[in-house]
Amino acid sequence: MTIEVDPEWWKTMFDEFYLLTDARSVCDDKITEREVDIICQLLPIRPNDRILDLCGGQGRHSLELSRRGITGCTLVDYSNFLLNRARSSARQHNYPLDCIRADARCTGIASQIFDHALIMGNSLGYLTDPSADIEILIETKRLLRHGGWILIDLADAEAVRNKFKPEAWHEIGEDILVCRRRQLTADRVSVRELLLSKQRGLVRDRTYSIRFYESGEITELLCGVGFKGVSVIKDFSPHGDRMDYGFMSHRMIVMAQKGGEE
């Protein structure tokens, strides 16, 4: 049976249940620290640089960068719930984190004010229109200063296809079970995700879909919108084991620079 997905699933998916079902990846401080270690190794970040955390959810990367003394982080996401979590965490630790609710295709932020832009956690490919990711990259390029860097963390389509599992499940604590059924097409994976409580029964039944890129495809996309010097690091994972972490397994990091000739 085909998994039917609302094209605008991403507008309502990222709530308290998302933080529960994906907690192994997005709510683990050690995972975030390892990811930020990689970011700081790859990007020439200085303490006063301005960093855009685009589609950054609850701001886990921005918050970790702030903890390390980076004072110019701006978090952009569409989810009010996740942004409120980020604001609360920033206030708790007295971090100077700007949080903005916006569509990544058109943020409304002034041009050329960021030194680096991060798009972490497979945040490209949510929209069904193939041109949407191009719009996001064009917007990111507009926001970067000349010579600024973009770093994208996304699933490797080749690895996803080679190691595809149509079904997966894992337990959360003593009560919650997360079950996922997946369907693979040429460039997308659609998922039906059931969140079950052993005491209360079905908690949530949702579907979503993500487009995947091979290294050559994302390189072509970045070059097509004017980024230079694209480099790809494959087989990246901050996890210490080979369990099935869904779209957070089999990842690659892609970097490119905005040219200074514009």
N, C-alpha and C positions, 0 to 999 in steps of 0.2 A: 504494500500500500504506500502510495506517495505521501510524503510529509509536506503538508501545506503550510506555508509560512507567510504571515502578514509582512509586506514589504517594510512597514514601519515598526517592526518588533523592537528595535533598539531604543525607541522613545520611552518604553515602559518597562523594559526588562531589568534595568539596573537599579535594584532596590535592596531591601534587607535580605530577601531570599537569594539574590545574586551573591551577596557577601557570605551567605551560608553555603551555597552549592559550590562556589569557587574558592572557598576559604583556604584550601591547601596551597593555592598559588597566590591569591591576592590579599590574604590576611595573615600571611606568615612573615614576620619581621626579618627572619634570616634570609628568606628568598629575596625580599626587597633589598636587603643589604648587599647580597651578591649581585643583583642586577645593577644597583647603583655603583658598585665597585667597577663593573664592566663599563658603565657610562663614563665614569671618571678616568678610567684607563684609556678610553678611546677618544674622548673629546678633550680639547685643550681648555678646560674650565678654570676660570680665575674667580676668586671670591666675590668680586663685584659684577660678574657677568649676569646678564638677564637671560633666564631660561624659560621657555614656553613648554609646558607639560600639556600637550593637546590630547583631548579624549582621555584625560588622566584619572577619571573615576574619583575615588575618595582621596586622591592626592598622595598616595603612598610614596611615590618617587620624589615628588616635590618636598614632602615632609622630611624624608631621609636626607635629601640634599640640604634642606634648611638646617637639619641637625648637624650637618657637617660644616656649617658656616657659610653656605651660599645664600645670600640675602635678597636675590632678585628673581625668585620663582613666581611664575604666574600659571595657575591651573585653569584649564578650560574644559568643561564637560557639559553635556546636555541634561544630566540627571540632577534634579534638585536634591534628591535624597543623598546622593554621594557627595555633592558639593557641601551640603550642610555638615556631613561627617568631617569633611576636610577642614571646614571653618572651625568646627568645635575642637579638632585636634590641634590646629594652629594656635587658637586662643589658649588652649591648655598649656602649650609649651612656649607661648610668646614668640612664635615664628612669624615673620613679616610676609605671609603668603597671600597673594591676590587670588581670589576665586571668582571666575566669570562663567555664567551660564550662556552658552552659545552653540549654534550649529557649527561644526568644524569647517564647513564649506564657506562660511561667511561670519566671521567672529565679531566684526565691528571694532576691532582693535586697530590702533594707528599703525601705519606701515613702518617697517625697518627699525624696530626697537629691540629685537631679541638677538642675542649672540648665538644661541643654540635652541633647537626645537626637538622635543622628544615625542614620538608616537609609539607608545609601548603597549604590550599585551594584545597583539592582534587587532588593533583598533581600525585598521583599514579593511575594507571589504564587507562592511555591514550593509551597505545600501545595494539594492539590486541593479541599479543603473551603473554600467561600467564607467561612465564619465564622472561619477561621484568622487571616486578616489583621485582622479585627475584634479577635480576642483579643490579637494582638500590639500593636495600637494601644491597647487598654484597659490592657495591662500597662505600656506605655511611659508612658501618662498617670499611672498609679499611681506610677511611679518619679520623675516630675517634681515639683519643688516648684511651689507656686502661682505662676503667672506664668511658668513655665518654657516653653521653646520646643522644638518638634520640627521637624526638617528632614529631608525625605525626598527622595532622588534616585532616580527611576525612569523607565522608558521611557514615552513618550507613545504610547498605544494608537492614536490617530488617525494619527500619523506612521508607526507601524509598519505599519498596514494600507495606507496610501497608498504606501509605499516598500518593500513586502514583496518579498523575494527568496527563492525556495524553495531555492536552493542557494548556497553560498559556500565559499571555501577560501582559505587563506593558508599561506605557508611560514614555518618557524622555523629560521633558520640554514641550513646546507647539507644537513641530513638529514631534518628533520621536516616533514610536511605535515598540516594540519588541514582536514578536509572536514566540512561541515555540510549536512544536508538538513532543511528546515523544513516544518512543516504548520501552517497558520493556521486557527483556528476563530473563533467569535464573540468570545471574550475570552481565548484562550490561544494560545501558540505552542509546539508540541512539536518537539523537535530530536533527530535522531540525529547524533552526533558521532563521527567516525572519526579516530584519531590514527595516522598512518602514518610508518614509518621507511623511508627509501630503502634502508637496509642490512639492517634486521631485519624488515621487513614490518609487519603490523598490530600496534600497541602497545596500543590500547584502542578499544573499541566501546561507547559509552554513549548512553543517551537521557535527556532531561530535559524539563521543561515549566514554563512560567511564565505566570501570569495577568497581563494588562496592564490598565491603567486609563486612561480619558480624564480630563481635568482635572476635569470636573464630577463624575465618579464618585468620585475620590479625595477631592474636597472634601466630597461627601455623606458619605463614610465617616468622615472626621475629625469633621465636625459631629455625626454620629450618635453618636459615643462621647464627645462633650462638649468637643472642642477649639473654640477661638474664633479669629476673624480669619484664616481660611485665605487664603493668597495663593499664586499659581502663576506660576512663570517657565517659559515654554516655549522649545523649541529650544535647550536648553543642551547644550554639548559642550565638554569640555576638549581634544579632539583638534584638531590644526591642519589637518586635511584632511578629505575626504569619503569616505574608504574605508569599507568595510563592517566595522564593529566589532561586528556582531551586536546583542545586547540593550544594548550600551553606546553604540549610536548613537541619535539621536532621543530625547533625554532631557528631562525636566522636573524642576524643583525645586519642592517643595511645602513651605510653612511654615505653622505654626499655633501657638497659644499655649494653655497650660492656664489656665483661668479661676481667679480667686482667691476664688470664692464658696463653694467646697465646704467 
